[in-house]
Structure formats: C-alpha cells, structure tokens
Amino acid sequence: MNNKILEVHIEPDEFTSKITRCFDYEFNGTSIFTCWDKPEVGEYQIGLIVGSSGSGKTTLLKEFGKSETISWDNTKCIASNFSSPEEAIDKLGAVGLNSIPTWCKPYNVLSNGEAFRADLARRLKDNAVIDEFTSVVDRNVAKSCSVSISKYIRNNNLKNITIATCHKDIIEWLQPDWVFDTDIGELIPRRLLRQRPEIKLSIYETDHKTWELFKKHHYLSANLNKACKCYVALWNDIPVAFSANLCLPGRIPPLYEGDTRNKFRESRLVVLPDFQGMGIGTKFSNSIGEMFLNMGYRYFSKVAHIRMGEYRQKSELWRPTATNLKSRAKSQKCSKKEAWHHLMLDTQRICYSHEYIGEKDNQYRIKYENQKHLTNNK
C-alpha cells in the first residue's frame, strides 16, 4: 500500500526550545506525518480502519467523507430527536440501546456508554463516517454494539459505512467487509477475518436477591412476585440476564388433543444494558422455554417490547396466542379484591402474546404440528 508524506510547520519559541533541550530532541518547527493512500475497496457495507494512536486513522478516514456532528435538543428526550417514533425505536434498538426509560431521558444526562450509542444511532445511514468507534466505552459495550449495528446495516442494506477505531478486539464482532490496518498498511478482506464468536450462556436457578442487580433495568416495573422461579444467565462467568417465571392458573385451550400440562409464564426478562444487542435476550428466553417444556410444562410470554415481540412473530419456536396484538381497551380490570395481582388485565397496551412450542424434534412440538395437520385436513 502506497503512502504519502505530510508536513506541518510552526514557529519555534521559548516553550519548544526548553522542551526539546530537556529531552535532547532536535526540532526546527517542522513535523512530518506518513499518511496512507485510500485503498481501492469498491462498494461495501462496513469498512473498518484500525491502528494505534498516531498511525493515520483519522487522516485516512477523511478520504471516505466527513464525520457528521450530532446536535441534541436537551429540552426533549433522545427519542424525540429522531424524525419519527418509528425511526427512534428502530435505530436506538439497532445500537443495542433497548432501555425504554433511557429513551425518555434528555441526552445531557446519559452515561458515556448511553451517549455513545445514542450518537451512533443518529449516524446510521448510507455513507456514514464514524471516528473513535467504541473508544469511550467498556469493552463489553463495544462488542455488543458492534454486533447490533452490523445486523442493522446488513438487514437494511446500508452502503459504504466507514468506521475508525484503535481497538482491534471488535473486528470479529463487527464482521466488516474489509479492514485496513494503519500500523502496517495492510488491507484485509472479510474472507480472511475470523468468524464472530458464539455466545455461550450458562444458566442457573437463583433466588430473588439476584433481582437487585437487574430490577432498575426492567422497562415496566422493579416489582417481583415472591412466587417466581428465577434464573440467571452468565456469559464468561459474568451475570448478563435474568428471568422470572410464574405458575399460570386458569383454563387455557389445550395445545393439542389430550394436552393436560400445567402452565408457566415469563414474568420478567432483563438483559443488562452493556450486553444488549447481541441476541442474548432471545437466546436466554428460548432456553428457559425449552427448559420448562422438558419439565413437562407449557410456557407463555407477553411483552410490549417491539424488538422481542417481532422476533417471536417470525420465530418457529413460538406461536401467537389468541390475544396476540389484540386491543383490550373494552375490557375492564378486575377489582383488587378479586384479582390475582400478577394477572391483572392490561387494557392500555397492545402486547405480543406467544407460547413457546420448542424445537422441531421436541415431542410437544411434534404433537402440536400433527394436531394442526389433522385439523386442516378435515
């Protein structure tokens, strides 16, 4: 790869004279920089420039365009700074910023990690140029954000997004189409990069004390029913997600003829913010559903969160129930005296409601599919 030489000149003064004498450095007012030529990469979706500080990343990045300066109206929440609620939901979710309470905050009160993701969400468009990617955030945030924006860019067919960073640990998580290493002047195509690591979760039954770590991140309530069966997911021995589940009383139509199983429902599902956007929530929830099926139960879940709900709409592992996406505005809530307090009927929100039916080789899934086949052939 060819490079070019840039020179910058300043007028030496008493400051430079004293500094250079202290360190025996000869300086005549001229600083020389070696800059890499723009590589020939054609059309792409994600390009990544990596290298140590001072290796020419930012100078090379400017060859691909100008980085957009993001301004925020702090009299409004961050979601209101997008062109529509739909765009806010789509793009904030795309960068793994899935906390609804955070969406409702102004930008000036966000943490460094939240602000980084919010800025990134506003930049996601064709021909975006993004400098200092993940430089100010925890490395777990860096990995999760890399996974989530990679999915968004490819799913929405965005073009020519160029990113620069000094952190090489994100390469396998971002999976760019090419990497240019400014330390050695080498262009590396995607086929030579390592595949994205598999996220392996360890799941353990736990007690209610573990909820303390997760409760402030639940998008509806920090309350937890004492009857819940609780589970925690660890990734690399770090707690990342929590699930609480309740026995579901009452009669629900059987999934297939002769189905007399008892039922559980997902009451709480929380993934810590640093690990959102990596698919941990869906992987964890599916694993909990499979576990309850294997224990001989049916397993249900109702969520208002769009990203989780839309995932289940498309997944073969879940089937919509009769109340899925149905308005309950005409229904009346039970009196507190009569109600099971964890089963109060929600009349305000339109929710996604699904039952986990499991993998295709699961015995309950097979019975359900056979029953559907017989019914459709009548």
C-alpha positions as CSV (number, residue, x, y, z in Angstrom):
1,M,0.0,0.0,0.0
2,N,1.4,3.4,-1.0
3,N,1.7,6.2,1.5
4,K,2.4,9.9,1.3
5,I,4.2,12.4,3.5
6,L,2.6,15.4,5.1
7,E,4.5,18.3,6.7
8,V,3.2,20.8,9.3
9,H,5.1,23.9,10.2
10,I,5.0,26.0,13.4
11,E,7.1,28.9,14.6
12,P,9.6,27.7,17.3
13,D,9.5,29.7,20.5
14,E,10.9,29.6,24.1
15,F,8.5,26.8,25.0
16,T,9.6,24.5,22.2
17,S,13.3,25.4,22.9
18,K,13.1,24.4,26.6
19,I,11.1,21.3,26.0
20,T,13.3,20.0,23.3
21,R,16.5,20.7,25.2
22,C,15.1,18.8,28.2
23,F,14.7,15.7,26.1
24,D,17.6,16.2,23.7
25,Y,15.2,16.4,20.7
26,E,16.2,18.3,17.6
27,F,13.2,20.4,16.3
28,N,13.2,23.1,13.6
29,G,9.5,23.7,13.6
30,T,8.5,21.0,11.1
31,S,6.6,17.9,11.9
32,I,6.3,15.1,9.4
33,F,3.4,12.6,9.1
34,T,3.2,9.5,7.0
35,C,-0.3,9.0,5.6
36,W,-1.8,6.0,3.8
37,D,-3.5,6.4,0.4
38,K,-7.2,5.5,0.2
39,P,-7.5,1.8,-0.5
40,E,-9.4,0.5,-3.5
41,V,-12.4,-1.2,-1.9
42,G,-15.3,-0.8,-4.4
43,E,-18.8,-0.7,-2.9
44,Y,-19.2,-2.2,0.6
45,Q,-21.4,-2.1,3.6
46,I,-19.0,-1.9,6.5
47,G,-15.4,-0.8,6.2
48,L,-13.1,-0.6,9.3
49,I,-9.8,1.3,9.8
50,V,-7.8,0.2,12.8
51,G,-4.5,1.1,14.3
52,S,-2.7,2.7,17.2
53,S,-2.9,6.4,18.1
54,G,-0.9,8.5,15.6
55,S,-0.9,5.9,12.9
56,G,-3.0,7.9,10.5
57,K,-6.5,6.5,11.1
58,T,-8.4,9.8,11.2
59,T,-6.5,11.2,8.2
60,L,-7.3,8.2,6.1
61,L,-10.9,8.2,7.3
62,K,-11.3,11.8,5.9
63,E,-10.7,10.3,2.5
64,F,-14.1,8.5,2.8
65,G,-16.1,11.6,3.9
66,K,-16.8,13.9,6.7
67,S,-17.9,12.8,10.1
68,E,-21.4,14.2,11.0
69,T,-21.6,16.4,14.1
70,I,-24.7,15.4,16.1
71,S,-26.6,18.1,18.0
72,W,-29.3,17.3,20.6
73,D,-32.2,19.2,21.9
74,N,-32.0,18.7,25.7
75,T,-35.5,20.0,26.3
76,K,-36.7,16.8,24.7
77,C,-36.0,13.1,25.3
78,I,-33.5,11.4,23.0
79,A,-36.3,9.6,21.2
80,S,-37.9,12.9,20.2
81,N,-34.7,13.9,18.5
82,F,-35.4,11.5,15.7
83,S,-37.7,12.1,12.7
84,S,-40.4,9.8,14.0
85,P,-41.1,7.4,16.9
86,E,-40.6,4.5,14.5
87,E,-37.2,5.7,13.5
88,A,-36.2,6.1,17.2
89,I,-37.3,2.6,18.0
90,D,-35.6,1.2,15.0
91,K,-32.3,2.9,15.3
92,L,-31.9,3.0,19.1
93,G,-32.6,-0.7,19.1
94,A,-30.1,-1.1,16.3
95,V,-27.2,0.1,18.5
96,G,-28.3,-2.0,21.5
97,L,-29.8,0.9,23.4
98,N,-33.0,-1.0,24.3
99,S,-33.9,0.6,27.6
100,I,-37.2,2.5,27.3
101,P,-36.5,4.6,30.4
102,T,-33.3,5.7,28.7
103,W,-35.2,6.6,25.5
104,C,-37.2,9.0,27.7
105,K,-34.2,10.9,29.1
106,P,-32.5,14.0,27.6
107,Y,-29.1,13.5,26.0
108,N,-27.2,15.6,28.6
109,V,-28.0,13.1,31.5
110,L,-26.9,10.0,29.6
111,S,-23.8,8.0,30.7
112,N,-20.8,7.8,28.4
113,G,-21.9,4.4,27.1
114,E,-25.5,5.6,26.5
115,A,-24.4,8.8,24.8
116,F,-22.1,6.9,22.5
117,R,-24.9,4.6,21.4
118,A,-27.4,7.5,21.0
119,D,-24.9,9.4,18.8
120,L,-24.2,6.3,16.8
121,A,-28.0,5.7,16.3
122,R,-28.3,9.2,14.7
123,R,-25.4,8.5,12.4
124,L,-26.7,5.2,10.9
125,K,-27.2,6.0,7.2
126,D,-25.6,5.4,3.9
127,N,-22.0,6.8,3.5
128,A,-21.7,7.5,7.2
129,V,-18.2,8.2,8.5
130,I,-17.6,7.3,12.2
131,D,-14.4,8.1,14.1
132,E,-13.3,6.9,17.5
133,F,-15.7,4.0,17.4
134,T,-16.1,2.4,20.9
135,S,-13.2,4.4,22.3
136,V,-15.0,5.7,25.3
137,V,-17.0,2.6,26.3
138,D,-16.5,-0.6,28.2
139,R,-15.3,-3.4,26.0
140,N,-18.5,-5.4,26.6
141,V,-20.4,-2.5,25.3
142,A,-18.0,-2.3,22.4
143,K,-18.7,-5.9,21.4
144,S,-22.4,-5.8,21.9
145,C,-22.7,-2.5,19.9
146,S,-20.6,-4.0,17.1
147,V,-22.9,-7.0,16.8
148,S,-26.1,-4.9,16.8
149,I,-25.1,-2.3,14.3
150,S,-23.6,-4.9,12.0
151,K,-27.0,-6.7,11.9
152,Y,-28.9,-3.4,11.3
153,I,-26.6,-2.3,8.5
154,R,-26.9,-5.6,6.7
155,N,-30.6,-6.1,7.3
156,N,-31.3,-2.6,6.0
157,N,-28.8,-2.9,3.2
158,L,-27.0,0.3,4.1
159,K,-23.9,1.1,1.9
160,N,-20.4,2.5,2.4
161,I,-20.3,3.0,6.2
162,T,-16.7,3.5,7.3
163,I,-15.5,3.2,10.9
164,A,-12.2,4.0,12.5
165,T,-11.0,2.7,15.9
166,C,-7.9,1.9,17.9
167,H,-9.5,-1.2,19.3
168,K,-8.9,-4.4,17.3
169,D,-11.0,-6.5,19.7
170,I,-14.2,-5.5,17.9
171,I,-13.2,-6.9,14.4
172,E,-14.6,-10.3,14.9
173,W,-17.8,-8.9,16.4
174,L,-18.4,-6.3,13.8
175,Q,-17.5,-8.5,10.8
176,P,-16.7,-5.7,8.4
177,D,-16.3,-6.3,4.6
178,W,-12.7,-5.1,4.9
179,V,-10.2,-3.9,7.5
180,F,-7.3,-1.5,6.8
181,D,-4.6,-1.7,9.5
182,T,-2.8,1.6,9.6
183,D,0.0,0.1,11.8
184,I,1.2,-2.0,8.9
185,G,-0.5,-0.5,5.9
186,E,-2.4,-3.8,5.1
187,L,-5.8,-4.2,3.6
188,I,-7.5,-7.4,4.9
189,P,-10.7,-8.7,3.1
190,R,-13.6,-10.2,5.0
191,R,-12.8,-13.7,3.9
192,L,-9.6,-13.6,5.9
193,L,-11.2,-12.5,9.2
194,R,-12.2,-14.8,12.0
195,Q,-15.8,-15.6,12.3
196,R,-17.9,-14.0,15.1
197,P,-17.5,-15.9,18.3
198,E,-20.5,-17.9,19.5
199,I,-22.2,-16.5,22.7
200,K,-22.4,-19.4,25.1
201,L,-24.6,-18.8,28.2
202,S,-24.6,-20.7,31.5
203,I,-28.0,-20.8,33.1
204,Y,-28.6,-21.3,36.8
205,E,-31.6,-21.2,39.1
206,T,-31.2,-18.4,41.5
207,D,-33.1,-16.6,44.3
208,H,-34.8,-13.2,44.5
209,K,-31.7,-11.4,45.7
210,T,-30.2,-11.6,42.2
211,W,-33.1,-9.4,41.0
212,E,-31.4,-6.5,42.8
213,L,-28.8,-6.4,40.1
214,F,-31.4,-6.3,37.3
215,K,-34.5,-4.6,38.6
216,K,-33.8,-1.0,37.7
217,H,-33.3,-2.0,34.1
218,H,-36.8,-3.6,33.6
219,Y,-38.8,-1.3,31.3
220,L,-42.1,-1.6,33.3
221,S,-41.6,-2.4,37.0
222,A,-39.0,-3.2,39.6
223,N,-41.5,-5.3,41.5
224,L,-41.1,-9.1,41.6
225,N,-43.7,-11.6,42.7
226,K,-42.3,-13.8,45.5
227,A,-43.8,-16.9,43.9
228,C,-41.5,-16.5,40.8
229,K,-39.0,-19.2,39.8
230,C,-35.9,-17.2,39.0
231,Y,-32.9,-17.9,36.7
232,V,-29.7,-16.0,35.8
233,A,-27.6,-16.3,32.7
234,L,-23.8,-15.9,32.8
235,W,-21.5,-15.2,29.9
236,N,-17.9,-15.7,30.6
237,D,-18.8,-16.0,34.3
238,I,-20.5,-12.5,34.3
239,P,-24.2,-12.2,35.1
240,V,-25.9,-10.8,32.0
241,A,-29.6,-11.7,32.1
242,F,-32.4,-12.6,34.5
243,S,-35.7,-14.4,34.0
244,A,-38.5,-14.8,36.5
245,N,-41.5,-17.1,35.8
246,L,-44.9,-17.7,37.4
247,C,-47.3,-20.6,37.5
248,L,-50.3,-19.7,35.3
249,P,-53.6,-20.7,36.8
250,G,-56.9,-20.9,34.9
251,R,-58.0,-22.8,31.9
252,I,-56.3,-22.3,28.5
253,P,-57.3,-24.3,25.4
254,P,-55.0,-27.3,25.1
255,L,-52.3,-27.1,22.5
256,Y,-53.3,-30.5,21.1
257,E,-55.9,-33.1,22.0
258,G,-55.2,-34.7,25.4
259,D,-52.8,-31.9,26.5
260,T,-53.2,-31.6,30.3
261,R,-49.9,-29.9,31.2
262,N,-49.7,-27.2,33.8
263,K,-48.6,-23.7,32.6
264,F,-45.9,-21.2,33.4
265,R,-45.5,-17.7,32.0
266,E,-42.5,-15.4,31.8
267,S,-43.0,-12.6,34.3
268,R,-39.7,-10.7,34.0
269,L,-36.9,-10.8,31.4
270,V,-34.0,-8.4,31.7
271,V,-30.6,-8.2,29.9
272,L,-28.1,-5.7,31.4
273,P,-27.6,-2.7,29.2
274,D,-23.9,-3.4,28.5
275,F,-24.9,-6.7,26.8
276,Q,-28.0,-5.7,24.9
277,G,-28.0,-6.0,21.1
278,M,-26.1,-9.3,21.0
279,G,-29.2,-11.6,20.9
280,I,-28.8,-12.7,24.5
281,G,-32.4,-11.9,25.4
282,T,-33.9,-14.1,22.7
283,K,-31.3,-16.9,23.3
284,F,-31.9,-16.9,27.1
285,S,-35.7,-16.7,26.8
286,N,-35.8,-19.6,24.3
287,S,-33.6,-21.7,26.6
288,I,-35.9,-21.0,29.6
289,G,-38.9,-22.0,27.4
290,E,-37.2,-25.2,26.3
291,M,-36.3,-26.0,29.9
292,F,-40.0,-25.7,31.0
293,L,-41.1,-27.8,28.1
294,N,-38.6,-30.5,29.2
295,M,-40.0,-30.3,32.7
296,G,-43.5,-31.1,31.3
297,Y,-45.0,-27.6,31.4
298,R,-46.4,-25.2,28.7
299,Y,-44.7,-21.8,28.6
300,F,-46.2,-18.4,27.7
301,S,-44.9,-14.9,27.5
302,K,-46.5,-11.5,26.9
303,V,-44.3,-8.5,26.0
304,A,-44.8,-4.9,24.9
305,H,-41.2,-4.6,23.7
306,I,-41.3,-4.3,19.9
307,R,-37.9,-6.0,19.2
308,M,-38.6,-9.0,21.3
309,G,-42.2,-9.2,20.1
310,E,-41.2,-9.0,16.4
311,Y,-38.6,-11.7,16.9
312,R,-41.2,-14.1,18.2
313,Q,-43.6,-13.2,15.4
314,K,-41.0,-14.6,12.9
315,S,-39.7,-17.4,15.0
316,E,-40.8,-21.0,14.5
317,L,-40.1,-21.7,18.2
318,W,-43.1,-19.5,19.3
319,R,-46.7,-19.5,18.3
320,P,-49.1,-16.5,18.7
321,T,-51.9,-16.9,21.2
322,A,-55.5,-15.8,20.8
323,T,-54.7,-12.5,22.5
324,N,-51.6,-11.6,20.4
325,L,-51.6,-8.0,19.3
326,K,-55.3,-7.7,20.3
327,S,-56.6,-4.5,21.8
328,R,-58.2,-4.9,25.3
329,A,-59.4,-1.4,25.6
330,K,-63.0,-2.5,26.0
331,S,-62.1,-4.9,28.8
332,Q,-62.4,-3.9,32.5
333,K,-59.8,-4.6,35.0
334,C,-60.7,-6.9,37.9
335,S,-61.2,-5.3,41.3
336,K,-58.1,-5.7,43.5
337,K,-60.1,-7.9,45.9
338,E,-60.9,-10.4,43.1
339,A,-57.8,-10.3,41.1
340,W,-54.6,-12.4,41.1
341,H,-52.5,-9.4,41.4
342,H,-49.9,-10.7,38.9
343,L,-52.6,-11.4,36.4
344,M,-54.3,-8.0,36.2
345,L,-55.6,-7.5,32.7
346,D,-53.7,-4.8,30.9
347,T,-56.2,-2.7,28.9
348,Q,-53.8,0.1,27.8
349,R,-51.1,-1.6,25.8
350,I,-51.3,-3.8,22.8
351,C,-48.9,-6.7,23.6
352,Y,-47.3,-9.5,21.8
353,S,-48.5,-12.8,23.3
354,H,-46.9,-16.1,22.5
355,E,-46.5,-19.7,23.6
356,Y,-43.1,-21.4,23.3
357,I,-43.5,-24.7,21.3
358,G,-39.9,-25.6,21.0
359,E,-37.6,-27.2,18.5
360,K,-39.0,-29.2,15.7
361,D,-37.9,-32.5,17.3
362,N,-39.5,-31.6,20.6
363,Q,-42.3,-34.2,21.4
364,Y,-44.8,-31.4,22.2
365,R,-44.0,-29.5,19.0
366,I,-44.5,-32.8,17.0
367,K,-47.9,-33.4,18.7
368,Y,-48.9,-29.8,18.0
369,E,-47.9,-29.9,14.4
370,N,-49.6,-33.3,13.9
371,Q,-52.8,-31.9,15.5
372,K,-52.7,-28.9,13.2
373,H,-52.3,-31.2,10.2
374,L,-55.3,-33.3,11.1
375,T,-57.4,-30.2,11.8
376,N,-56.5,-28.6,8.5
377,N,-57.3,-31.8,6.6
378,K,-60.9,-32.1,8.0
